[in-house]
Amino acid sequence: LKIASAAMAAQCRLAARFHHVHGTNVRLDASRTLATRVESFANGLCFSQEPLAPGQIFLVEIEEKELGWCGHLRVGLTAHDPQSLEVVPEYSLPDLVNMGDTWVFAITRNHNRVVVDGQEVQVRGLPWEPFLLIKQVRIPRDTLVGRSRPGRYSHILDDLYKMNVLPATARRSRIGVLYAPQPNGTADMHIVINGEDMGPSARGLPTARPLYAVVDVFASTKSVRVIPVDYGFPSLQTLCRLVIQKHIVHRLAIEGLDLPPLLKNFCQRE
């Protein structure tokens, strides 16, 4: 069991970055965890580096917005290996979807829950419960929830800060996609927004084929960052963050520490 958990953790950390194949307007940082659309409003397609495992969430945080465009982030899954694409499509909807074996969900400011027969699908679990449960999938909820960046005196209001869940399309909002296997051998695609399951937004996905996450940095969404989610054993990066946070007065004190910029940024974000 420990070996299986370690293997799952390693696979999740490997997949927690973007594929080197992406849309023509996308620029990735050196770690391939930050994707920015540098011009226009389209050609912002990105993919996960590796196919996702069953129940593994690919989670991104909206880093930057751009005014003047209509529409927001789009996320989903595809059975197309990004490496096999002769040309990365301009849009996830409809271009990539029209290629088949692709399922994409357009995020809106409101009304992201799945609607069946005129009524929203009811999902289990309450926002304050420590784990999000989707079928047999169990994910620590705190990592999934996006919150506004702490201010100068936010250490005094930590409890309020933790309750400050953002709208779906706001900066710092966290949006993830995963697939949950079903008894009939297929899978359902689930979109998770700030720790809440929106229900099965697509059904009948083929589990026999590798499924890659799709993230379309579209229109008013300018930049997104991959957020690693620990399964099984926590990563060394996460352990370092917890030790650092334990020995400081409040989050803003991290800026004054003699640490590499990437580590400081990681510690400040969680």
Disulfide bonds with the S-S distance in Angstrom:
none
